[in-house]
Amino acid sequence: MEKSRIIHLEKANTLANFLTKDERERIESLKITGYIGQKDFENVLDDMCDAGGEYDEDDHFIPDFEITPALRHLDLGEATYVDGEGMPYFGFHAQLETFILPKGLTTIAYEETGFCESDMLRTIALPEGLKIVFGFNSCPNLSGVELPESIEEIKSFAFAGCEAISSLRIPASVKEMDGSCFADCNISSFEIDCNNPYFSVVDGVVFSKDLKTLVAFPSAFPNNHYVVPPTTKKIGFAAFMDSKIESIELPDGLTDIGEWSFQGSNIRGIAMPNSVVSVGELAFRFCLNLVDVKLSNRIDTLPKQLFSCCPKLKDLDIPSNVKSISYSAIAWCDGLENLYLHDGLEEIVDEGPMLGVKDKLRTVCFPATLKKVPGGVFNYTPNIKEFELNSDNPYFRIIDGALCSKDGLTLYSVPNYHRTTYCVPEGIEVIAERVFAFLPKLHNIELPITLKEIR
């Protein structure tokens, strides 16, 4: 049987007539010319590209080549897609090495493609006329990507995790992109067409045309230290995501640090100038080497998962201007020892349990201004035997080391991960949510006659 076929389709959606079942399983290289439609993808190419296999215990897909079709090279470059502007989804965990997209496309039809997380994909060719590209993330062997001059939008995470991409030229037509598009690629310096009216490159780093927003930092930047230019007012979405940068100097005048901005980077320390008024969600999540943090004294909120999964962070001093902290802002920070909360803090926002019982947290004192906390707050740490509370706080009180409402009617949190028994104080009417969560050694709880509600 031939391992290579060239098929010309005078009419779209007729590909099934040209390939037997055996050919669909054994052809290694297929070129299609003429016209191609949605049914050709859904009824034929999907089966020819769809890898069989299963997930391992780490949720990585492991293909089984004994049950996976043989197709590795698919060339649709001389075919025109006729059933709309977007290429349909096909080929779950596709095992193609080469994929040349058809003409007639302006976008991809779905938020992802069947090529995400493909270890085998090495080459793609995007057609001229394509305006929006995404869905080729986490393909570690994909290299040599060329963006056609028609591209206007590179969607978030489009090529994130494509470690083999080492160079990239951004056409003049691109008006939308962010730092996540090429996060964890091997790009040391971006190149942008000088006629692009939306973006500029300064020392290999992508900025908005007015140089006020740092848009995308190359993951493989050649130096460990970077000084952000003084014109910069905002660090954009995922701008430094997965970058190798270890130290950074932020300018006075910077006002915003965007969501995901440093996620997964090698940053070791961050000193925010006091001009910063806003920090986005997940900005420093998975910064595994982050040790030193100085927050701006003008931010009023610590959003969710701001420093989650930063295991080397030992001390965090939260300025008095911060009124609200999302409970997950410091989730899974197993090395955190000292958390300093100051008068001015009003609320610890309940957004579900802050998981993790390995924490080393040993210093936390609830300030006088605190009005609202979630049940079970800070009960997971083994080092705090009794909570501390500013005696001027009009909303809470400490009873036998536990955090209760000022009137003594509601029990909010019981510390000491190692406790085996607990007697709920007499007078308590309400046990708040998750009060006894993450106390795995607790064997016996005595409830008072006054108790009315267990949340």
Salt bridges, closest charged atoms under 4 A:
GLU10 OE2 - HIS8 NE2 3.09
ASP22 OD1 - ARG26 NE 3.11
GLU23 OE2 - ARG5 NH1 2.87
GLU28 OE2 - LYS3 NZ 3.77
ASP56 OD2 - HIS60 ND1 3.85
GLU78 OE2 - LYS31 NZ 2.85
GLU97 OE1 - HIS73 NE2 3.96
GLU149 OE2 - ARG169 NH1 2.85
GLU152 OE1 - LYS175 NZ 3.85
GLU153 OE1 - LYS155 NZ 2.95
GLU176 OE2 - LYS155 NZ 3.34
ASP184 OD1 - LYS244 NZ 3.77
ASP193 OD2 - ARG169 NH2 2.53
GLU246 OE1 - ARG268 NE 3.42
ASP317 OD1 - HIS342 NE2 2.58
GLU337 OE1 - ARG362 NH2 3.16
GLU347 OE2 - LYS372 NZ 3.79
ASP350 OD1 - ARG434 NH2 2.61
GLU429 OE1 - LYS452 NZ 3.78
GLU453 OE2 - ARG455 NE 3.32
